[in-house]
Amino acid sequence: MADILKMYPMRGWQIVLGELLAPTAILTGIQWFLLIIGTVLLSQSHEFMELSLILGIAFGAALILPILDLLILQIPNGAVLLFPAWFQTSRTGAHGIEATGQRLISIFGQVLALIVALIPTAGVFTGFFFLLRMFNLDLGLVIPLASLVAAFFLAHAGHLDGRSLITLEGRAGYKLMGSSQLAGRLTLQLPASFRIAAAGAMDPARTGVQDPSARHLSVTLEWAVPSRGGGNSDGTCYVGFRSGANHSFASVRQENLLVAGISKSW
């Protein structure tokens, strides 16, 4: 079989990718079929869970399962390349307690590698889940959106076009005669120097108070202006949504605005 594959006008990574995509497609098809059956059965009873939540969980799982299956298949194949002597290619290989111990260590190592690979993805999913919930979106919509971002992050291994796929920034401010402020910003890198950014700011001293000026939220689509010298970006063009307080009136008012402009910092 190896001699036949060598005759094909294909690169090595293309052959490996084809061999991985075939079982991935089969596993994903079976899992999607089971998801459909489970969704139909659960939707018959609205006492256990709302239909929108059931559909949201199903769509979220359907989005992340293909990437997860591909990752699960990549780990043992990569382990063979790293430790070729630990894997048997025929029945005439090593037997006994030593070989059994090697297999157990190999299994635990693969499980550990999977857990380590999924920890950042779980963090991305959790972060976007709570971020979207801040806008009072329904769980049936929040779960698929957070799953889509997590699947995108997992598929690109945390990087895109040489940049970090997910960045999280934070800052704190305090005035001697004024209020304190905590601010955070989460960005998702997109192709062609575009990114989606979500930012929020709040006054810890007024947490739980029905004051529109106590918190600010924004979601923007940004494009990093290329630098002439090839270094950091000279600025950022943005368009998006902002929710905050307007102090121009006698009484502070809550406003939701569409914003656009250019900025050098957030």
C-alpha positions in Angstrom: 0.0 0.0 0.0 2.8 2.4 0.8 4.4 1.8 -2.6 1.1 2.7 -4.3 0.8 5.9 -2.3 4.3 6.9 -3.3 3.3 6.8 -7.0 0.5 9.4 -6.5 1.4 13.1 -7.3 0.6 14.1 -3.7 2.5 15.6 -0.9 2.9 13.6 2.4 0.7 16.0 4.4 -2.1 15.6 1.8 -2.0 11.8 2.2 -2.0 12.0 6.0 -4.9 14.5 5.9 -6.9 12.3 3.6 -6.4 9.3 5.9 -7.5 11.3 8.9 -10.5 13.0 7.2 -12.1 9.6 6.2 -12.6 8.3 9.8 -13.4 11.8 11.0 -16.2 12.1 8.5 -17.6 8.6 9.5 -17.5 9.4 13.2 -19.0 12.8 12.7 -21.8 11.4 10.6 -22.7 8.8 13.3 -22.5 11.4 16.0 -24.8 13.8 14.1 -27.3 11.0 13.5 -27.3 10.3 17.2 -27.7 14.0 18.0 -30.7 14.2 15.7 -32.3 11.2 17.5 -31.5 12.6 20.9 -32.9 16.0 20.0 -36.1 14.5 18.6 -36.6 12.4 21.8 -35.9 15.3 24.2 -38.1 17.7 22.3 -41.1 15.4 23.0 -41.1 16.5 26.6 -40.9 20.2 27.4 -40.9 19.7 31.2 -37.3 18.5 31.2 -35.8 21.3 29.0 -37.1 24.0 26.7 -37.0 23.4 23.0 -34.8 26.4 22.3 -32.2 25.1 24.8 -32.3 21.6 23.4 -31.7 22.9 19.8 -29.0 25.2 21.1 -27.1 22.4 22.8 -27.5 20.1 19.7 -26.3 22.8 17.3 -23.3 23.6 19.6 -22.3 20.0 19.8 -22.7 19.5 16.0 -20.3 22.4 15.4 -17.5 21.3 17.7 -17.7 17.5 17.2 -15.9 17.4 13.8 -12.9 19.3 15.1 -12.9 17.3 18.3 -12.9 14.0 16.3 -10.0 15.2 14.1 -8.0 16.1 17.2 -8.7 12.7 18.9 -7.4 11.0 15.7 -4.4 13.2 15.4 -3.0 12.5 18.9 -2.4 8.7 18.5 -1.0 9.2 15.0 1.3 11.9 16.3 2.4 9.6 19.2 3.5 7.0 16.7 5.9 9.4 15.1 7.2 10.6 18.5 7.6 7.1 20.0 7.7 4.6 17.1 9.3 1.8 19.2 6.3 1.8 21.5 3.8 0.8 18.9 3.4 -2.6 17.2 3.0 -2.9 13.5 2.3 -6.6 13.5 1.5 -9.5 15.9 5.1 -10.5 16.2 5.9 -7.5 18.4 6.8 -7.4 22.0 4.5 -9.2 24.6 4.4 -9.5 28.3 4.1 -7.1 31.3 6.6 -4.6 29.8 4.5 -4.2 26.6 1.3 -3.9 28.7 2.9 -1.2 30.8 4.0 0.7 27.6 0.4 0.6 26.3 -1.0 1.9 29.6 1.5 4.7 29.6 0.7 5.5 26.0 -3.1 5.6 26.7 -2.7 7.9 29.7 -0.3 10.1 27.8 -2.8 10.5 24.9 -5.6 11.3 27.3 -3.4 13.9 29.1 -2.5 15.4 25.7 -6.2 15.7 24.8 -7.1 17.3 28.2 -4.3 19.8 27.8 -5.4 20.7 24.2 -9.0 21.2 25.3 -8.3 23.4 28.4 -7.7 26.6 26.3 -10.8 25.8 24.2 -12.9 25.3 27.3 -11.7 28.6 28.5 -12.6 30.3 25.3 -16.1 28.8 25.3 -16.7 29.8 28.9 -15.5 33.3 28.3 -17.7 33.9 25.2 -20.6 32.2 26.9 -20.6 34.6 29.9 -19.8 37.5 27.6 -22.8 36.9 25.4 -25.0 36.3 28.5 -24.2 39.8 29.6 -26.3 41.0 26.6 -29.2 38.9 27.9 -29.2 36.6 24.9 -31.2 33.4 25.0 -29.2 30.2 25.9 -30.4 28.6 22.7 -28.4 31.3 20.8 -25.5 31.7 23.2 -24.4 28.0 23.2 -24.1 27.7 19.4 -22.3 31.0 19.1 -19.8 30.1 21.9 -19.4 26.6 20.4 -18.6 28.2 17.0 -15.9 30.4 18.5 -14.4 27.4 20.4 -14.4 25.2 17.3 -12.7 28.0 15.3 -10.1 28.4 18.1 -9.5 24.6 18.3 -9.2 24.2 14.5 -6.6 27.0 14.2 -4.6 25.8 17.3 -4.9 29.2 18.9 -3.2 31.1 16.0 -4.2 32.8 12.7 -1.9 34.6 10.3 0.9 34.6 12.8 -1.3 36.3 15.5 -2.9 35.0 18.6 -6.4 33.9 17.8 -7.8 35.0 21.2 -6.5 37.8 23.2 -7.7 39.0 26.6 -6.7 42.4 28.1 -7.6 44.0 31.3 -7.0 47.3 33.2 -8.0 49.0 36.4 -8.3 52.7 37.2 -8.8 54.6 40.5 -9.4 58.3 41.2 -8.7 59.7 44.6 -11.9 61.8 44.6 -13.8 59.7 42.1 -14.9 56.2 41.3 -12.8 53.2 40.4 -13.2 51.2 37.2 -12.4 47.7 35.9 -12.2 47.2 32.2 -11.7 44.1 30.1 -11.4 43.4 26.4 -11.7 40.1 24.5 -10.7 39.8 20.8 -11.1 37.1 18.2 -8.7 37.3 15.3 -10.1 36.9 11.8 -8.5 36.6 8.3 -7.1 39.7 6.5 -6.3 41.6 9.7 -9.9 41.8 10.8 -11.0 40.9 14.4 -14.1 40.9 16.5 -13.7 42.7 19.9 -16.0 42.7 22.9 -15.2 45.1 25.8 -16.8 45.9 29.1 -16.2 48.2 32.0 -17.8 48.5 35.4 -17.5 50.3 38.7 -17.0 47.7 41.4 -18.3 50.0 44.1 -21.7 50.2 42.3 -22.2 46.5 41.6 -25.8 45.5 41.9 -27.0 49.1 41.7 -29.5 50.1 39.0 -27.3 52.8 37.6 -26.7 53.0 33.9 -23.3 54.7 34.3 -22.0 51.8 36.4 -21.3 49.6 33.4 -20.5 49.9 29.7 -20.5 47.2 27.0 -19.4 47.2 23.3 -19.0 44.8 20.5 -17.1 45.9 17.4 -15.7 44.6 14.1 -12.2 46.0 13.7 -9.5 46.2 11.0 -5.9 46.8 11.9 -4.4 49.4 9.7 -1.0 48.0 8.3 2.1 49.8 9.5 4.4 51.3 6.9 7.4 50.0 8.7 6.1 46.5 9.0 5.8 46.7 12.8 2.7 47.1 15.0 -0.5 48.5 13.5 -0.7 52.4 13.2 -4.4 52.3 14.2 -7.7 50.4 14.1 -10.8 51.1 12.1 -13.9 49.9 13.8 -17.7 49.7 13.5 -20.1 48.1 16.0 -22.4 48.6 18.9 -22.0 50.3 22.3 -24.2 50.4 25.3 -23.5 53.0 28.1 -24.6 56.1 29.9 -25.1 59.6 28.4 -24.3 62.4 30.9 -25.4 65.2 28.5 -28.9 65.3 30.1 -30.1 66.4 33.5 -30.6 62.8 34.4 -28.2 60.0 33.2 -29.7 58.0 30.4 -28.9 54.5 29.1 -28.1 54.6 25.4 -27.5 51.9 22.8 -25.5 53.3 19.8 -24.0 52.2 16.5 -20.5 53.5 16.4 -17.7 53.8 13.8 -14.4 55.5 13.7 -10.6 55.0 14.0 -8.5 54.7 17.1 -5.0 53.9 18.2 -5.9 52.2 21.5 -8.9 50.7 23.2 
